[in-house]
């Protein structure tokens, strides 16, 4: 758990990660205007939860730190929105 709750949530993109082989539509939403509701807690899936500036995402992708398809689709969509949702 990040310890934050989004003030508003909007649909970002819907995609098929393995189109033609599996029908598995994924919908991704972006949360904005975060409010801290508790202290972050570490789960088995995440070693550490930190804020990362959106401007650093291309570098994280280039170095292979962000590599899974779902994250790439969502982050690349967010980065190409001409400031519509990318400002937060």
Biopython code that builds the backbone (N, CA, C, O; Angstrom):
import numpy as np
from Bio.PDB.StructureBuilder import StructureBuilder

atoms = [
    (1, "UNK", "N", (0.834, -1.164, 0.000)),
    (1, "UNK", "CA", (0.000, 0.000, 0.000)),
    (1, "UNK", "C", (0.889, 1.240, 0.000)),
    (1, "UNK", "O", (1.845, 1.326, 0.771)),
    (2, "UNK", "N", (0.575, 2.185, -0.854)),
    (2, "UNK", "CA", (1.392, 3.388, -0.975)),
    (2, "UNK", "C", (1.169, 4.367, 0.166)),
    (2, "UNK", "O", (2.039, 5.186, 0.462)),
    (3, "UNK", "N", (0.007, 4.288, 0.810)),
    (3, "UNK", "CA", (-0.323, 5.241, 1.856)),
    (3, "UNK", "C", (-1.070, 6.453, 1.323)),
    (3, "UNK", "O", (-1.411, 7.360, 2.081)),
    (4, "UNK", "N", (-1.325, 6.468, 0.012)),
    (4, "UNK", "CA", (-2.004, 7.602, -0.617)),
    (4, "UNK", "C", (-3.307, 7.167, -1.271)),
    (4, "UNK", "O", (-3.453, 6.026, -1.708)),
    (5, "UNK", "N", (-4.242, 8.095, -1.327)),
    (5, "UNK", "CA", (-5.509, 7.876, -2.016)),
    (5, "UNK", "C", (-5.641, 8.960, -3.077)),
    (5, "UNK", "O", (-5.366, 10.131, -2.814)),
    (6, "UNK", "N", (-6.060, 8.570, -4.269)),
    (6, "UNK", "CA", (-6.219, 9.543, -5.360)),
    (6, "UNK", "C", (-7.433, 10.417, -5.124)),
    (6, "UNK", "O", (-8.491, 9.934, -4.719)),
    (7, "UNK", "N", (-7.275, 11.709, -5.378)),
    (7, "UNK", "CA", (-8.392, 12.629, -5.287)),
    (7, "UNK", "C", (-9.346, 12.469, -6.450)),
    (7, "UNK", "O", (-10.555, 12.657, -6.309)),
    (8, "UNK", "N", (-8.795, 12.119, -7.602)),
    (8, "UNK", "CA", (-9.621, 11.830, -8.781)),
    (8, "UNK", "C", (-8.949, 10.739, -9.594)),
    (8, "UNK", "O", (-7.723, 10.632, -9.633)),
    (9, "UNK", "N", (-9.766, 9.942, -10.235)),
    (9, "UNK", "CA", (-9.292, 8.812, -11.033)),
    (9, "UNK", "C", (-9.943, 8.901, -12.401)),
    (9, "UNK", "O", (-11.158, 9.060, -12.508)),
    (10, "UNK", "N", (-9.130, 8.798, -13.452)),
    (10, "UNK", "CA", (-9.666, 8.838, -14.814)),
    (10, "UNK", "C", (-9.108, 7.679, -15.635)),
    (10, "UNK", "O", (-8.007, 7.192, -15.381)),
    (11, "UNK", "N", (-9.886, 7.253, -16.615)),
    (11, "UNK", "CA", (-9.463, 6.178, -17.513)),
    (11, "UNK", "C", (-8.304, 6.671, -18.361)),
    (11, "UNK", "O", (-8.361, 7.766, -18.921)),
    (12, "UNK", "N", (-7.261, 5.873, -18.455)),
    (12, "UNK", "CA", (-6.086, 6.242, -19.234)),
    (12, "UNK", "C", (-6.068, 5.511, -20.572)),
    (12, "UNK", "O", (-5.934, 6.136, -21.624)),
    (13, "UNK", "N", (-6.203, 4.181, -20.531)),
    (13, "UNK", "CA", (-6.129, 3.406, -21.775)),
    (13, "UNK", "C", (-6.651, 1.992, -21.506)),
    (13, "UNK", "O", (-6.582, 1.494, -20.383)),
    (14, "UNK", "N", (-7.165, 1.366, -22.543)),
    (14, "UNK", "CA", (-7.549, -0.040, -22.510)),
    (14, "UNK", "C", (-6.789, -0.729, -23.634)),
    (14, "UNK", "O", (-6.749, -0.228, -24.758)),
    (15, "UNK", "N", (-6.187, -1.878, -23.336)),
    (15, "UNK", "CA", (-5.384, -2.567, -24.343)),
    (15, "UNK", "C", (-5.473, -4.075, -24.160)),
    (15, "UNK", "O", (-5.881, -4.569, -23.109)),
    (16, "UNK", "N", (-5.083, -4.792, -25.206)),
    (16, "UNK", "CA", (-4.993, -6.253, -25.201)),
    (16, "UNK", "C", (-3.506, -6.618, -25.168)),
    (16, "UNK", "O", (-2.811, -6.374, -26.154)),
    (17, "UNK", "N", (-2.996, -7.186, -24.086)),
    (17, "UNK", "CA", (-1.573, -7.489, -24.020)),
    (17, "UNK", "C", (-1.112, -8.620, -24.940)),
    (17, "UNK", "O", (0.058, -8.658, -25.319)),
    (18, "UNK", "N", (-1.996, -9.529, -25.302)),
    (18, "UNK", "CA", (-1.619, -10.639, -26.176)),
    (18, "UNK", "C", (-2.720, -10.798, -27.226)),
    (18, "UNK", "O", (-3.368, -11.841, -27.311)),
    (19, "UNK", "N", (-2.913, -9.765, -28.006)),
    (19, "UNK", "CA", (-3.989, -9.764, -28.995)),
    (19, "UNK", "C", (-3.843, -10.931, -29.955)),
    (19, "UNK", "O", (-2.746, -11.227, -30.429)),
    (20, "UNK", "N", (-4.956, -11.588, -30.236)),
    (20, "UNK", "CA", (-4.962, -12.716, -31.159)),
    (20, "UNK", "C", (-4.735, -14.056, -30.494)),
    (20, "UNK", "O", (-5.179, -15.080, -31.012)),
    (21, "UNK", "N", (-4.055, -14.077, -29.359)),
    (21, "UNK", "CA", (-3.794, -15.340, -28.681)),
    (21, "UNK", "C", (-4.702, -15.531, -27.466)),
    (21, "UNK", "O", (-5.172, -16.634, -27.186)),
    (22, "UNK", "N", (-4.935, -14.434, -26.758)),
    (22, "UNK", "CA", (-5.740, -14.481, -25.545)),
    (22, "UNK", "C", (-6.623, -13.239, -25.508)),
    (22, "UNK", "O", (-6.158, -12.133, -25.786)),
    (23, "UNK", "N", (-7.890, -13.420, -25.168)),
    (23, "UNK", "CA", (-8.777, -12.272, -25.003)),
    (23, "UNK", "C", (-8.701, -11.841, -23.548)),
    (23, "UNK", "O", (-9.359, -12.420, -22.683)),
    (24, "UNK", "N", (-7.893, -10.820, -23.285)),
    (24, "UNK", "CA", (-7.644, -10.390, -21.913)),
    (24, "UNK", "C", (-7.503, -8.874, -21.875)),
    (24, "UNK", "O", (-6.408, -8.346, -21.688)),
    (25, "UNK", "N", (-8.614, -8.189, -22.054)),
    (25, "UNK", "CA", (-8.606, -6.729, -22.088)),
    (25, "UNK", "C", (-8.174, -6.165, -20.730)),
    (25, "UNK", "O", (-8.685, -6.569, -19.686)),
    (26, "UNK", "N", (-7.232, -5.234, -20.764)),
    (26, "UNK", "CA", (-6.749, -4.572, -19.555)),
    (26, "UNK", "C", (-7.125, -3.101, -19.625)),
    (26, "UNK", "O", (-6.868, -2.443, -20.633)),
    (27, "UNK", "N", (-7.725, -2.584, -18.574)),
    (27, "UNK", "CA", (-8.039, -1.157, -18.482)),
    (27, "UNK", "C", (-7.141, -0.543, -17.427)),
    (27, "UNK", "O", (-6.989, -1.084, -16.332)),
    (28, "UNK", "N", (-6.542, 0.600, -17.767)),
    (28, "UNK", "CA", (-5.623, 1.281, -16.862)),
    (28, "UNK", "C", (-6.201, 2.649, -16.536)),
    (28, "UNK", "O", (-6.691, 3.357, -17.416)),
    (29, "UNK", "N", (-6.138, 3.007, -15.273)),
    (29, "UNK", "CA", (-6.627, 4.297, -14.804)),
    (29, "UNK", "C", (-5.474, 5.060, -14.184)),
    (29, "UNK", "O", (-4.515, 4.463, -13.696)),
    (30, "UNK", "N", (-5.567, 6.385, -14.202)),
    (30, "UNK", "CA", (-4.548, 7.217, -13.568)),
    (30, "UNK", "C", (-5.206, 7.970, -12.415)),
    (30, "UNK", "O", (-6.285, 8.545, -12.557)),
    (31, "UNK", "N", (-4.530, 7.950, -11.281)),
    (31, "UNK", "CA", (-5.000, 8.678, -10.115)),
    (31, "UNK", "C", (-4.229, 9.982, -9.986)),
    (31, "UNK", "O", (-3.014, 10.020, -10.180)),
    (32, "UNK", "N", (-4.944, 11.043, -9.660)),
    (32, "UNK", "CA", (-4.302, 12.350, -9.517)),
    (32, "UNK", "C", (-4.735, 13.002, -8.209)),
    (32, "UNK", "O", (-5.653, 12.529, -7.540)),
    (33, "UNK", "N", (-4.066, 14.084, -7.859)),
    (33, "UNK", "CA", (-4.354, 14.833, -6.639)),
    (33, "UNK", "C", (-4.311, 13.930, -5.411)),
    (33, "UNK", "O", (-5.309, 13.805, -4.701)),
    (34, "UNK", "N", (-3.154, 13.294, -5.151)),
    (34, "UNK", "CA", (-3.056, 12.334, -4.051)),
    (34, "UNK", "C", (-3.155, 12.985, -2.675)),
    (34, "UNK", "O", (-2.721, 14.118, -2.467)),
    (35, "UNK", "N", (-3.733, 12.240, -1.752)),
    (35, "UNK", "CA", (-3.841, 12.648, -0.357)),
    (35, "UNK", "C", (-3.261, 11.516, 0.487)),
    (35, "UNK", "O", (-3.646, 10.358, 0.323)),
    (36, "UNK", "N", (-2.340, 11.846, 1.386)),
    (36, "UNK", "CA", (-1.776, 10.802, 2.235)),
    (36, "UNK", "C", (-2.787, 10.425, 3.305)),
    (36, "UNK", "O", (-3.265, 11.276, 4.056)),
    (37, "UNK", "N", (-3.109, 9.121, 3.364)),
    (37, "UNK", "CA", (-4.104, 8.632, 4.315)),
    (37, "UNK", "C", (-3.485, 7.748, 5.405)),
    (37, "UNK", "O", (-4.103, 7.517, 6.443)),
    (38, "UNK", "N", (-2.267, 7.258, 5.168)),
    (38, "UNK", "CA", (-1.552, 6.463, 6.160)),
    (38, "UNK", "C", (-0.102, 6.336, 5.726)),
    (38, "UNK", "O", (0.272, 6.795, 4.647)),
    (39, "UNK", "N", (0.702, 5.722, 6.553)),
    (39, "UNK", "CA", (2.094, 5.480, 6.202)),
    (39, "UNK", "C", (2.173, 4.344, 5.183)),
    (39, "UNK", "O", (1.390, 3.397, 5.258)),
    (40, "UNK", "N", (3.102, 4.424, 4.236)),
    (40, "UNK", "CA", (3.248, 3.329, 3.272)),
    (40, "UNK", "C", (3.614, 2.017, 3.958)),
    (40, "UNK", "O", (4.341, 2.004, 4.951)),
    (41, "UNK", "N", (3.102, 0.917, 3.415)),
    (41, "UNK", "CA", (3.465, -0.403, 3.912)),
    (41, "UNK", "C", (4.021, -1.206, 2.747)),
    (41, "UNK", "O", (3.515, -1.122, 1.628)),
    (42, "UNK", "N", (5.046, -1.973, 3.011)),
    (42, "UNK", "CA", (5.684, -2.782, 1.977)),
    (42, "UNK", "C", (4.951, -4.113, 1.886)),
    (42, "UNK", "O", (4.638, -4.734, 2.902)),
    (43, "UNK", "N", (4.681, -4.544, 0.652)),
    (43, "UNK", "CA", (4.082, -5.857, 0.443)),
    (43, "UNK", "C", (5.105, -6.764, -0.214)),
    (43, "UNK", "O", (6.208, -6.330, -0.548)),
    (44, "UNK", "N", (4.743, -8.005, -0.395)),
    (44, "UNK", "CA", (5.669, -8.945, -1.018)),
    (44, "UNK", "C", (5.918, -8.617, -2.484)),
    (44, "UNK", "O", (6.932, -9.035, -3.043)),
    (45, "UNK", "N", (5.007, -7.873, -3.121)),
    (45, "UNK", "CA", (5.176, -7.549, -4.537)),
    (45, "UNK", "C", (6.088, -6.356, -4.760)),
    (45, "UNK", "O", (6.709, -6.237, -5.817)),
    (46, "UNK", "N", (6.173, -5.473, -3.774)),
    (46, "UNK", "CA", (6.927, -4.238, -3.933)),
    (46, "UNK", "C", (7.971, -4.158, -2.831)),
    (46, "UNK", "O", (7.648, -4.276, -1.649)),
    (47, "UNK", "N", (9.213, -3.959, -3.222)),
    (47, "UNK", "CA", (10.257, -3.815, -2.224)),
    (47, "UNK", "C", (10.245, -2.448, -1.581)),
    (47, "UNK", "O", (10.575, -2.307, -0.403)),
    (48, "UNK", "N", (9.863, -1.431, -2.352)),
    (48, "UNK", "CA", (9.856, -0.071, -1.843)),
    (48, "UNK", "C", (8.906, 0.755, -2.705)),
    (48, "UNK", "O", (8.899, 0.608, -3.927)),
    (49, "UNK", "N", (8.121, 1.604, -2.096)),
    (49, "UNK", "CA", (7.214, 2.487, -2.830)),
    (49, "UNK", "C", (7.711, 3.911, -2.685)),
    (49, "UNK", "O", (7.814, 4.424, -1.570)),
    (50, "UNK", "N", (8.021, 4.557, -3.801)),
    (50, "UNK", "CA", (8.516, 5.932, -3.809)),
    (50, "UNK", "C", (7.819, 6.731, -4.897)),
    (50, "UNK", "O", (7.333, 6.173, -5.881)),
    (51, "UNK", "N", (7.777, 8.051, -4.709)),
    (51, "UNK", "CA", (7.314, 8.938, -5.773)),
    (51, "UNK", "C", (8.425, 9.028, -6.806)),
    (51, "UNK", "O", (9.596, 9.175, -6.458)),
    (52, "UNK", "N", (8.060, 8.942, -8.055)),
    (52, "UNK", "CA", (9.009, 9.081, -9.146)),
    (52, "UNK", "C", (8.485, 10.159, -10.087)),
    (52, "UNK", "O", (7.373, 10.032, -10.600)),
    (53, "UNK", "N", (9.248, 11.203, -10.324)),
    (53, "UNK", "CA", (8.777, 12.247, -11.237)),
    (53, "UNK", "C", (8.523, 11.668, -12.628)),
    (53, "UNK", "O", (9.305, 10.859, -13.127)),
    (54, "UNK", "N", (7.438, 12.085, -13.237)),
    (54, "UNK", "CA", (7.084, 11.589, -14.566)),
    (54, "UNK", "C", (8.207, 11.851, -15.565)),
    (54, "UNK", "O", (8.397, 11.077, -16.503)),
    (55, "UNK", "N", (8.942, 12.928, -15.370)),
    (55, "UNK", "CA", (10.042, 13.273, -16.285)),
    (55, "UNK", "C", (11.157, 12.226, -16.269)),
    (55, "UNK", "O", (11.923, 12.129, -17.228)),
    (56, "UNK", "N", (11.255, 11.442, -15.190)),
    (56, "UNK", "CA", (12.316, 10.435, -15.112)),
    (56, "UNK", "C", (11.922, 9.108, -15.749)),
    (56, "UNK", "O", (12.766, 8.224, -15.894)),
    (57, "UNK", "N", (10.662, 8.952, -16.129)),
    (57, "UNK", "CA", (10.177, 7.683, -16.672)),
    (57, "UNK", "C", (10.897, 7.267, -17.963)),
    (57, "UNK", "O", (11.269, 6.099, -18.080)),
    (58, "UNK", "N", (11.110, 8.167, -18.938)),
    (58, "UNK", "CA", (11.832, 7.717, -20.144)),
    (58, "UNK", "C", (13.210, 7.121, -19.829)),
    (58, "UNK", "O", (13.615, 6.143, -20.455)),
    (59, "UNK", "N", (13.918, 7.695, -18.879)),
    (59, "UNK", "CA", (15.212, 7.150, -18.486)),
    (59, "UNK", "C", (15.092, 5.787, -17.827)),
    (59, "UNK", "O", (15.923, 4.909, -18.057)),
    (60, "UNK", "N", (14.058, 5.604, -17.004)),
    (60, "UNK", "CA", (13.837, 4.308, -16.360)),
    (60, "UNK", "C", (13.493, 3.236, -17.393)),
    (60, "UNK", "O", (13.893, 2.080, -17.256)),
    (61, "UNK", "N", (12.755, 3.627, -18.418)),
    (61, "UNK", "CA", (12.444, 2.687, -19.497)),
    (61, "UNK", "C", (13.717, 2.358, -20.278)),
    (61, "UNK", "O", (13.978, 1.196, -20.587)),
    (62, "UNK", "N", (14.498, 3.377, -20.590)),
    (62, "UNK", "CA", (15.723, 3.183, -21.381)),
    (62, "UNK", "C", (16.728, 2.276, -20.677)),
    (62, "UNK", "O", (17.444, 1.519, -21.333)),
    (63, "UNK", "N", (16.785, 2.346, -19.353)),
    (63, "UNK", "CA", (17.746, 1.511, -18.617)),
    (63, "UNK", "C", (17.180, 0.138, -18.256)),
    (63, "UNK", "O", (17.870, -0.680, -17.649)),
    (64, "UNK", "N", (15.923, -0.115, -18.630)),
    (64, "UNK", "CA", (15.329, -1.415, -18.366)),
    (64, "UNK", "C", (14.742, -1.568, -16.976)),
    (64, "UNK", "O", (14.352, -2.670, -16.589)),
    (65, "UNK", "N", (14.672, -0.474, -16.211)),
    (65, "UNK", "CA", (14.087, -0.561, -14.873)),
    (65, "UNK", "C", (12.567, -0.681, -14.932)),
    (65, "UNK", "O", (11.953, -1.236, -14.020)),
    (66, "UNK", "N", (11.965, -0.171, -15.985)),
    (66, "UNK", "CA", (10.539, -0.386, -16.263)),
    (66, "UNK", "C", (10.503, -1.199, -17.542)),
    (66, "UNK", "O", (10.929, -0.727, -18.596)),
    (67, "UNK", "N", (9.989, -2.439, -17.452)),
    (67, "UNK", "CA", (10.087, -3.323, -18.618)),
    (67, "UNK", "C", (8.832, -4.132, -18.900)),
    (67, "UNK", "O", (8.719, -4.700, -19.986)),
    (68, "UNK", "N", (7.888, -4.211, -17.977)),
    (68, "UNK", "CA", (6.739, -5.071, -18.272)),
    (68, "UNK", "C", (5.724, -4.342, -19.149)),
    (68, "UNK", "O", (5.599, -3.119, -19.089)),
    (69, "UNK", "N", (5.016, -5.098, -19.948)),
    (69, "UNK", "CA", (4.138, -4.548, -20.981)),
    (69, "UNK", "C", (3.068, -3.623, -20.429)),
    (69, "UNK", "O", (2.845, -2.543, -20.975)),
    (70, "UNK", "N", (2.409, -4.024, -19.364)),
    (70, "UNK", "CA", (1.343, -3.197, -18.805)),
    (70, "UNK", "C", (1.844, -1.843, -18.346)),
    (70, "UNK", "O", (1.207, -0.822, -18.604)),
    (71, "UNK", "N", (2.971, -1.826, -17.674)),
    (71, "UNK", "CA", (3.553, -0.558, -17.212)),
    (71, "UNK", "C", (3.993, 0.299, -18.388)),
    (71, "UNK", "O", (3.769, 1.510, -18.398)),
    (72, "UNK", "N", (4.620, -0.330, -19.381)),
    (72, "UNK", "CA", (5.080, 0.424, -20.548)),
    (72, "UNK", "C", (3.913, 1.058, -21.305)),
    (72, "UNK", "O", (3.971, 2.236, -21.657)),
    (73, "UNK", "N", (2.868, 0.294, -21.554)),
    (73, "UNK", "CA", (1.704, 0.825, -22.273)),
    (73, "UNK", "C", (1.134, 2.025, -21.520)),
    (73, "UNK", "O", (0.889, 3.076, -22.112)),
    (74, "UNK", "N", (0.926, 1.865, -20.226)),
    (74, "UNK", "CA", (0.320, 2.932, -19.429)),
    (74, "UNK", "C", (1.215, 4.161, -19.352)),
    (74, "UNK", "O", (0.745, 5.281, -19.558)),
    (75, "UNK", "N", (2.490, 3.968, -19.059)),
    (75, "UNK", "CA", (3.384, 5.106, -18.913)),
    (75, "UNK", "C", (3.626, 5.828, -20.233)),
    (75, "UNK", "O", (3.670, 7.057, -20.267)),
    (76, "UNK", "N", (3.784, 5.077, -21.316)),
    (76, "UNK", "CA", (3.983, 5.729, -22.615)),
    (76, "UNK", "C", (2.739, 6.500, -23.036)),
    (76, "UNK", "O", (2.847, 7.575, -23.626)),
    (77, "UNK", "N", (1.566, 5.965, -22.741)),
    (77, "UNK", "CA", (0.327, 6.708, -23.023)),
    (77, "UNK", "C", (0.273, 7.989, -22.199)),
    (77, "UNK", "O", (-0.059, 9.052, -22.722)),
    (78, "UNK", "N", (0.594, 7.891, -20.929)),
    (78, "UNK", "CA", (0.574, 9.062, -20.052)),
    (78, "UNK", "C", (1.555, 10.124, -20.536)),
    (78, "UNK", "O", (1.251, 11.316, -20.498)),
    (79, "UNK", "N", (2.722, 9.696, -20.989)),
    (79, "UNK", "CA", (3.747, 10.636, -21.457)),
    (79, "UNK", "C", (3.368, 11.319, -22.772)),
    (79, "UNK", "O", (3.915, 12.374, -23.093)),
    (80, "UNK", "N", (2.451, 10.741, -23.530)),
    (80, "UNK", "CA", (2.097, 11.294, -24.844)),
    (80, "UNK", "C", (0.763, 12.025, -24.834)),
    (80, "UNK", "O", (0.188, 12.260, -25.896)),
    (81, "UNK", "N", (0.266, 12.384, -23.680)),
    (81, "UNK", "CA", (-1.059, 13.007, -23.589)),
    (81, "UNK", "C", (-1.042, 14.518, -23.713)),
    (81, "UNK", "O", (-2.054, 15.156, -23.422)),
    (82, "UNK", "N", (0.050, 15.113, -24.126)),
    (82, "UNK", "CA", (0.129, 16.570, -24.327)),
    (82, "UNK", "C", (-0.333, 17.363, -23.113)),
    (82, "UNK", "O", (-1.018, 18.375, -23.253)),
    (83, "UNK", "N", (0.042, 16.903, -21.918)),
    (83, "UNK", "CA", (-0.273, 17.636, -20.709)),
    (83, "UNK", "C", (-1.689, 17.439, -20.169)),
    (83, "UNK", "O", (-2.014, 17.994, -19.119)),
    (84, "UNK", "N", (-2.539, 16.674, -20.846)),
    (84, "UNK", "CA", (-3.908, 16.473, -20.381)),
    (84, "UNK", "C", (-3.938, 15.865, -18.989)),
    (84, "UNK", "O", (-4.647, 16.358, -18.111)),
    (85, "UNK", "N", (-3.182, 14.808, -18.780)),
    (85, "UNK", "CA", (-3.132, 14.164, -17.462)),
    (85, "UNK", "C", (-1.707, 14.059, -16.969)),
    (85, "UNK", "O", (-1.475, 13.699, -15.815)),
    (86, "UNK", "N", (-0.745, 14.369, -17.829)),
    (86, "UNK", "CA", (0.655, 14.172, -17.482)),
    (86, "UNK", "C", (1.194, 15.232, -16.541)),
    (86, "UNK", "O", (2.349, 15.139, -16.127)),
    (87, "UNK", "N", (0.408, 16.232, -16.188)),
    (87, "UNK", "CA", (0.917, 17.276, -15.324)),
    (87, "UNK", "C", (1.005, 16.831, -13.870)),
    (87, "UNK", "O", (1.643, 17.509, -13.064)),
    (88, "UNK", "N", (0.373, 15.692, -13.508)),
    (88, "UNK", "CA", (0.430, 15.224, -12.115)),
    (88, "UNK", "C", (0.996, 13.829, -12.058)),
    (88, "UNK", "O", (1.125, 13.259, -10.974)),
]
sb = StructureBuilder()
sb.init_structure("model")
sb.init_model(0)
sb.init_chain("A")
sb.init_seg("    ")
for serial, (resi, resn, name, xyz) in enumerate(atoms, 1):
    if name == "N":
        sb.init_residue(resn, " ", resi, " ")
    sb.init_atom(name, np.array(xyz, "f"), 0.0, 1.0, " ", f" {name:<3s}", serial, name[0])
structure = sb.get_structure()
